[in-house]
Amino acid sequence: MVGNAETFHLAAVSGRRAEALKVLDQLTELSKQKYVPAERMALIYTGLGEKDKAIEWLATRKHSIWLRCRAEGQRRGKCSIN
């Protein structure tokens, strides 16, 4: 997977749906192993016109940030997100 979320958003809105869906599949699998920003997924889903799925990913954002902060905060000894 080469590119960023904006590139694949543009692919989706310009009719390269299969390319965008392939990247979403890859990012979904990657998210099971490491942190993938919800905004990235949501941007691609909005390009595909799948706003409900975009909202689902954004709804996980606070939880994802908290988990990331917790992991990083343990190393640094602090975390400011509630």
Secondary structure, 3 states (H helix, E strand, C coil): CCCCHHHHHHHHHCCCHHHHHHHHHHHHHHHCCCCCCHHHHHHHHHHCCCHHHHHHHHHCHHHHHHHHHHHHHHHHCCCCCC
